[in-house]
Amino acid sequence: MLAIKLAQTGKTNKKMFRLIVSEKSRDPYGKVLEILGSYNPHTKDLASKEERVKYWLSKGAQMTATVNNLLVQKQIISGEKVAASKAGKQSAKRQAQLKTKADKKATPETTPAAAAPIEEATAEAVETTQE
Protein backbone atom coordinates (compact mmCIF):
# COMPACT_ATOMS: atom_id res chain seq x y z
CA MET A 1 0.00 0.00 0.00
CA LEU A 2 1.31 3.44 -0.92
CA ALA A 3 1.41 6.30 1.54
CA ILE A 4 2.04 10.03 1.31
CA LYS A 5 3.96 11.00 4.42
CA LEU A 6 6.55 13.36 5.87
CA ALA A 7 10.25 12.49 6.10
CA GLN A 8 12.34 14.59 8.46
CA THR A 9 15.40 16.41 7.15
CA GLY A 10 17.39 19.34 8.42
CA LYS A 11 19.27 19.93 11.64
CA THR A 12 18.36 18.91 15.17
CA ASN A 13 16.81 22.21 16.22
CA LYS A 14 15.86 23.37 12.71
CA LYS A 15 13.72 20.56 11.35
CA MET A 16 12.45 20.48 7.80
CA PHE A 17 10.28 17.81 6.20
CA ARG A 18 9.95 16.30 2.74
CA LEU A 19 6.57 15.27 1.42
CA ILE A 20 7.17 11.82 -0.05
CA VAL A 21 5.40 8.84 -1.58
CA SER A 22 6.61 5.41 -0.50
CA GLU A 23 5.38 2.07 0.70
CA LYS A 24 3.47 2.42 3.95
CA SER A 25 5.75 0.12 5.94
CA ARG A 26 9.00 1.33 4.40
CA ASP A 27 11.41 3.57 6.28
CA PRO A 28 10.74 7.20 5.22
CA TYR A 29 14.48 7.89 5.09
CA GLY A 30 15.23 5.11 2.62
CA LYS A 31 14.20 4.84 -1.02
CA VAL A 32 11.10 6.75 -1.99
CA LEU A 33 8.97 6.57 -5.12
CA GLU A 34 8.73 10.34 -5.49
CA ILE A 35 9.40 13.53 -3.57
CA LEU A 36 6.27 15.68 -3.77
CA GLY A 37 7.49 18.77 -1.97
CA SER A 38 8.74 20.13 1.32
CA TYR A 39 7.33 21.59 4.54
CA ASN A 40 8.96 24.09 6.87
CA PRO A 41 7.19 23.95 10.27
CA HIS A 42 8.87 27.16 11.46
CA THR A 43 7.38 29.35 8.73
CA LYS A 44 4.42 27.02 8.05
CA ASP A 45 5.44 27.03 4.37
CA LEU A 46 4.32 24.05 2.28
CA ALA A 47 5.77 23.76 -1.22
CA SER A 48 4.20 20.85 -3.08
CA LYS A 49 3.46 19.60 -6.57
CA GLU A 50 -0.33 19.74 -6.50
CA GLU A 51 -0.96 17.74 -9.66
CA ARG A 52 1.39 14.95 -8.52
CA VAL A 53 -0.30 14.79 -5.10
CA LYS A 54 -3.69 14.43 -6.80
CA TYR A 55 -2.23 11.82 -9.18
CA TRP A 56 -0.97 9.63 -6.33
CA LEU A 57 -4.25 10.00 -4.47
CA SER A 58 -6.09 8.84 -7.59
CA LYS A 59 -3.79 5.79 -7.68
CA GLY A 60 -4.96 4.85 -4.18
CA ALA A 61 -2.21 6.31 -2.01
CA GLN A 62 -3.23 6.96 1.58
CA MET A 63 -2.14 10.01 3.58
CA THR A 64 -1.04 10.27 7.17
CA ALA A 65 -3.26 12.43 9.39
CA THR A 66 -0.68 15.22 9.52
CA VAL A 67 -0.27 15.32 5.74
CA ASN A 68 -4.04 15.32 5.30
CA ASN A 69 -4.39 18.29 7.65
CA LEU A 70 -1.59 20.20 5.87
CA LEU A 71 -3.09 19.64 2.42
CA VAL A 72 -6.59 20.62 3.58
CA GLN A 73 -5.23 23.75 5.27
CA LYS A 74 -3.36 24.82 2.13
CA GLN A 75 -6.49 23.97 0.05
CA ILE A 76 -4.66 21.50 -2.18
CA ILE A 77 -7.35 18.91 -1.51
CA SER A 78 -10.88 19.32 -0.24
CA GLY A 79 -12.14 17.61 2.86
CA GLU A 80 -12.06 17.92 6.60
CA LYS A 81 -9.17 17.80 9.01
CA VAL A 82 -8.77 14.65 11.05
CA ALA A 83 -7.47 14.14 14.58
CA ALA A 84 -3.73 13.59 14.25
CA SER A 85 -3.42 12.09 17.74
CA LYS A 86 -5.70 10.70 20.39
CA ALA A 87 -5.67 11.61 24.05
CA GLY A 88 -4.31 8.80 26.18
CA LYS A 89 -6.40 7.11 28.84
CA GLN A 90 -5.40 7.62 32.44
CA SER A 91 -4.54 4.49 34.38
CA ALA A 92 -6.48 3.52 37.49
CA LYS A 93 -3.43 4.30 39.62
CA ARG A 94 -3.20 7.83 38.23
CA GLN A 95 -6.93 8.40 38.72
CA ALA A 96 -6.60 7.32 42.35
CA GLN A 97 -3.69 9.74 42.83
CA LEU A 98 -5.69 12.62 41.40
CA LYS A 99 -8.67 11.74 43.60
CA THR A 100 -6.59 11.73 46.80
CA LYS A 101 -4.99 15.00 45.80
CA ALA A 102 -8.42 16.58 45.24
CA ASP A 103 -9.62 15.23 48.59
CA LYS A 104 -6.65 16.78 50.37
CA LYS A 105 -7.41 20.15 48.83
CA ALA A 106 -11.10 19.84 49.75
CA THR A 107 -10.43 19.18 53.43
CA PRO A 108 -9.55 22.33 55.39
CA GLU A 109 -6.00 22.59 56.64
CA THR A 110 -5.33 23.00 60.36
CA THR A 111 -5.40 26.68 61.17
CA PRO A 112 -3.05 28.32 63.68
CA ALA A 113 -6.01 28.94 66.05
CA ALA A 114 -6.89 25.23 66.02
CA ALA A 115 -3.25 24.28 66.58
CA ALA A 116 -2.92 26.48 69.71
CA PRO A 117 -4.90 24.18 72.11
CA ILE A 118 -2.78 21.23 71.00
CA GLU A 119 0.40 23.15 71.80
CA GLU A 120 -0.96 24.08 75.28
CA ALA A 121 -1.84 20.46 75.99
CA THR A 122 1.61 19.27 75.00
CA ALA A 123 3.21 21.99 77.14
CA GLU A 124 1.18 20.84 80.18
CA ALA A 125 2.17 17.23 79.54
CA VAL A 126 5.82 18.21 79.42
CA GLU A 127 5.51 20.10 82.74
CA THR A 128 3.89 17.16 84.49
CA THR A 129 6.57 14.74 83.30
CA GLN A 130 9.34 17.08 84.51
CA GLU A 131 7.95 17.22 88.07
N, C-alpha and C positions, 0 to 999 in steps of 0.2 A: 504494500500500500504506500502510495506517495504522500508526502507531507510537506507543507510550506511552513517553515519555522525559522527562528532566529539563531544565528551562530555568533558567539561572542568573539570580537576582535579588539584590538586596542590595548592600552596599558592597564595596569591594575586599578588605578584611581580615575582613569579616563576611558571608560568602556565605550565601545562602538559595537554595532551589531550588523551582520549581513543578513539579508532576507534570502533564504535559499530554498531549493526544492531538492529533496533527497528521500530515500526510503525512510519510513517512519522509525524503524528500529536502528537505523545506521547512526553512527557517531556524527554529530553536526560539524565536527572539525576535520573529518576525513573527506573522501571524494563526494562531490555533490553533482547532481544532474545539471543544475543551472543556478547562477547567482541572479536574483531578481532585483536587487537593490541594496540599500543600506539604511540604517536607522541610527540617529544620534540622540540618545535619551537626554542629553544635557540641553540641547536646543530644541528638542522635540521635532527634529527635521527628518522626514521620511522621503527618501528618493527611491522610487520604484518604477519598474517598467510595467505600466498598467495593462497593456495588451497581453504581455506574457503571463501576468498573474491571472488574468481572466482565461487565458488559454489553458493553463495548468488546472484551474478549477473546473473547466469544462471536461478535462481528461479524467476527473475524479479525484484530484488531489485534495486532501483534507488540510485544514489550517489548525494551528494551535490557538488557544483562546486569546493569547496576547496578540498574535498576528491578526486574528479576526478583529479584535478591538481597534488595532492601529489602522487597518484598512477601512473599517467603517467610519472611524473618526476623520480620516483624510478623504472620505467619500470616493474611494476607489471602487468599493463594492457597496451594494445596498443591503441592509439588514439591521439587526439589532446587536448591541454589545452583549457579550456573555460574561458570566462570572469567571474570572481567571483563577481564583482560588476559593476554597471553601474554608469557613471558620472551623477550627478544630473543636472536638468535644472535650469538655473538662472531665477528668477522671473523678471517681467517687471520693478518692482521698483529697483531691484539691477542693471539691465542693464542701467536704466536711471542714477543711481548714478555713474556708471563706465563711462558713456558718459560725464557727467558733469565734472568729475575729469579729463578725457582726454582733454576736451576742455580748462580747466583751465591751464593745462600744456602746451597746444599748444599756448595759447595767451602769448605774452611776458609780463613779470612783469615790473612794473614801475622802471626805472633805477634811480640812484641818480641824474644824469644830468637832467633828465626830471622832477624830483621832485623839483629842485632848483627854477625854475620860479614860481612855486606854492607858495613856501615859501616866496619869495620876494613879491608876490602879497598880501599875508596875512599879511606880516609885514607892507606894505604900508597902508592897510586897518586899521590896529591897530593904526598906527600913526595918521591917519585922524580922527578916532573916539576919540582919546585922546585930540585933539586940540579943 
